[in-house]
Amino acid sequence: MTAVDWSAVFEAEARRRKVRPQPAWGSGVRLDPVVARSVRRFQRQPDELTAQDRRLVARLLETAGQARKSDVMSQLISDVLALGYYRALRDGTRDPVTVEVAARVFAGLERRLGYHVDRLRRQRIAASVKWRARAVLETGGVLVGHGRALRRLGVPWLAFVTDAWARFEQALVDVHRGPSVRPGPRVRARPRDLV
């Protein structure tokens, strides 16, 4: 079994971001006003720590066995919902800058979701009814706060809920399944040219 070194994944992405060109900000951004207000509200509140500092603190607590499982599950739920939101923004707008930014955020959230799944797997957490209820409540909160923008982006509320729930349940399956075994090259018992 091969474990993923998440710090290496995040460091590689940070290096890639430094050399990747910025979106074409100079061309302007055409975004529906309802969607623009929704995006502004959907952003998370800035934390006192940088992302790198948060990872260091999380790694310290995790190594010490003090990581709070509820925080990790909350982050997983938030990221599942954010994935649905940013996918709707990426696929539902025609503005190229908005599409590029939403695609970058979406890719980052996918990496983080894998990281949260891996952390929960190592902590051997079991998803309870409480976590499913919390996921339902947070999904409802997104629909109340951003349902109008999602409709403007072409995503009906039922499609958003179905996608979010399927992604959440798949993440829970991945937590319980454990690290995947990555098959290597097939090795023959005897080389072809030997008798």
Phi and psi in degrees as a GROMACS rama.xvg file:
@    title "Ramachandran Plot"
@    xaxis  label "Phi"
@    yaxis  label "Psi"
@TYPE xy
-112.5  122.042  THR-2
-89.4176  148.821  ALA-3
-89.0252  130.287  VAL-4
-88.8172  93.1261  ASP-5
-65.8298  -32.7943  TRP-6
-63.8712  -37.1596  SER-7
-66.7752  -38.3359  ALA-8
-62.397  -46.3407  VAL-9
-69.2453  -37.4148  PHE-10
-66.4986  -39.6599  GLU-11
-64.0453  -39.588  ALA-12
-66.9702  -38.0843  GLU-13
-63.1033  -41.4937  ALA-14
-63.9673  -41.595  ARG-15
-65.0549  -38.3717  ARG-16
-64.2621  -32.8454  ARG-17
-64.7867  -33.3461  LYS-18
-98.2488  -13.1339  VAL-19
-74.3499  133.709  ARG-20
-66.6245  152.335  PRO-21
-70.9116  157.37  GLN-22
-58.2549  161.841  PRO-23
-77.8339  73.0536  ALA-24
-62.4591  -32.049  TRP-25
-65.0559  -21.547  GLY-26
-79.9734  -4.40784  SER-27
84.0507  164.617  GLY-28
-129.369  124.417  VAL-29
-103.541  107.319  ARG-30
-133.549  132.091  LEU-31
-54.3057  134.747  ASP-32
-57.2744  -36.8588  PRO-33
-65.1137  -43.2567  VAL-34
-66.6126  -40.688  VAL-35
-60.4899  -44.2679  ALA-36
-63.1007  -39.4016  ARG-37
-64.2922  -44.5134  SER-38
-61.3269  -42.5758  VAL-39
-60.3984  -42.5014  ARG-40
-73.6453  -29.4312  ARG-41
-73.6763  -24.4141  PHE-42
-58.3479  146.596  GLN-43
-80.8419  155.787  ARG-44
-66.5012  138.619  GLN-45
-65.6806  136.749  PRO-46
-87.75  164.028  ASP-47
-72.7855  -25.4721  GLU-48
-101.033  150.68  LEU-49
-72.5497  166.697  THR-50
-60.5132  -41.1539  ALA-51
-64.6621  -41.0769  GLN-52
-64.8987  -39.9579  ASP-53
-62.0232  -39.8793  ARG-54
-65.5633  -39.0025  ARG-55
-63.9316  -44.8502  LEU-56
-65.1579  -42.6921  VAL-57
-61.576  -41.9292  ALA-58
-65.1052  -39.8045  ARG-59
-61.0228  -48.6843  LEU-60
-65.5859  -39.1508  LEU-61
-64.572  -43.9483  GLU-62
-64.2274  -36.1519  THR-63
-80.9349  -1.2902  ALA-64
75.7759  18.3996  GLY-65
-110.66  9.58621  GLN-66
-62.9632  135.521  ALA-67
-85.1341  116.779  ARG-68
-62.5783  -34.6999  LYS-69
-63.7874  -35.781  SER-70
-64.7023  -41.987  ASP-71
-66.7009  -43.4314  VAL-72
-65.9114  -38.3231  MET-73
-61.8296  -42.246  SER-74
-64.7053  -39.5246  GLN-75
-61.3213  -46.3315  LEU-76
-61.6058  -46.0298  ILE-77
-61.252  -41.0989  SER-78
-69.8435  -35.3383  ASP-79
-60.6968  -44.8335  VAL-80
-68.56  -38.9279  LEU-81
-65.5988  -34.8693  ALA-82
-59.8789  -45.3546  LEU-83
-63.3833  -40.1359  GLY-84
-65.5615  -49.3665  TYR-85
-72.6424  -25.743  TYR-86
-68.1339  -40.9286  ARG-87
-62.2279  -41.1325  ALA-88
-65.7492  -42.3952  LEU-89
-64.0822  -45.1881  ARG-90
-87.4548  -17.5176  ASP-91
-103.028  1.24732  GLY-92
-118.706  157.072  THR-93
-103.359  -9.98381  ARG-94
-71.2949  122.521  ASP-95
-64.1893  -34.9043  PRO-96
-67.9618  -43.7485  VAL-97
-61.9499  -42.0363  THR-98
-60.5595  -44.9635  VAL-99
-65.8569  -44.737  GLU-100
-63.6573  -46.119  VAL-101
-62.3573  -37.5028  ALA-102
-65.7827  -39.45  ALA-103
-65.7634  -43.6584  ARG-104
-63.4743  -43.3321  VAL-105
-58.1555  -46.0747  PHE-106
-62.8812  -40.4418  ALA-107
-64.5519  -39.6615  GLY-108
-66.027  -36.7895  LEU-109
-61.7379  -41.6089  GLU-110
-63.335  -44.3537  ARG-111
-64.5172  -36.4184  ARG-112
-61.4498  -43.3849  LEU-113
-60.5694  -38.7168  GLY-114
-64.0511  -44.2665  TYR-115
-64.5999  -41.7027  HIS-116
-59.1633  -44.887  VAL-117
-63.094  -41.9746  ASP-118
-63.9065  -44.1574  ARG-119
-65.1461  -36.158  LEU-120
-62.3953  -45.4039  ARG-121
-66.3686  -30.3461  ARG-122
-83.9668  -5.38614  GLN-123
54.9508  47.8942  ARG-124
-85.641  143.519  ILE-125
-109.104  131.426  ALA-126
-71.5234  126.822  ALA-127
-106.134  176.882  SER-128
-60.5541  -33.7049  VAL-129
-59.1505  -41.9217  LYS-130
-71.9223  -36.7556  TRP-131
-66.4386  -39.3538  ARG-132
-64.3875  -40.1321  ALA-133
-64.1594  -39.9717  ARG-134
-62.2544  -40.4214  ALA-135
-64.6935  -44.3416  VAL-136
-63.5006  -43.9587  LEU-137
-67.362  -34.7232  GLU-138
-63.3889  -43.3019  THR-139
-60.4271  -39.5443  GLY-140
-62.1839  -40.0658  GLY-141
-65.4447  -41.641  VAL-142
-64.4275  -40.7951  LEU-143
-66.1354  -43.8302  VAL-144
-80.3564  -27.0967  GLY-145
-132.304  8.21817  HIS-146
-59.6904  -38.9507  GLY-147
-64.835  -43.5703  ARG-148
-65.1893  -40.7729  ALA-149
-61.1416  -40.6101  LEU-150
-63.0474  -39.8821  ARG-151
-64.6172  -27.994  ARG-152
-85.542  0.678158  LEU-153
88.3526  18.8905  GLY-154
-115.893  105.121  VAL-155
-65.1171  155.334  PRO-156
-58.826  -37.5208  TRP-157
-65.3505  -38.4296  LEU-158
-65.4067  -40.6093  ALA-159
-63.2691  -46.4637  PHE-160
-63.2476  -45.4873  VAL-161
-61.2164  -44.8193  THR-162
-64.7757  -45.1391  ASP-163
-63.2489  -42.8018  ALA-164
-66.777  -41.6484  TRP-165
-62.9242  -41.7382  ALA-166
-66.1489  -40.3217  ARG-167
-64.2687  -47.0017  PHE-168
-63.6671  -38.0135  GLU-169
-64.552  -38.8222  GLN-170
-62.3889  -40.1036  ALA-171
-66.3367  -38.7739  LEU-172
-61.5053  -43.5349  VAL-173
-64.1114  -35.0713  ASP-174
-62.0593  -44.2568  VAL-175
-79.9473  -23.7574  HIS-176
-71.5142  -33.7525  ARG-177
90.4884  175.371  GLY-178
-59.8265  140.339  PRO-179
-79.1109  147.209  SER-180
-86.944  123.313  VAL-181
-96.5771  118.331  ARG-182
-68.3559  139.521  PRO-183
-96.287  -170.872  GLY-184
-68.49  149.032  PRO-185
-72.372  137.497  ARG-186
-113.866  126.213  VAL-187
-78.3326  146.397  ARG-188
-66.0769  -34.7267  ALA-189
-136.231  130.116  ARG-190
-57.4513  150.27  PRO-191
-60.7063  -37.9591  ARG-192
-83.5747  -5.63638  ASP-193
-94.5397  147.69  LEU-194
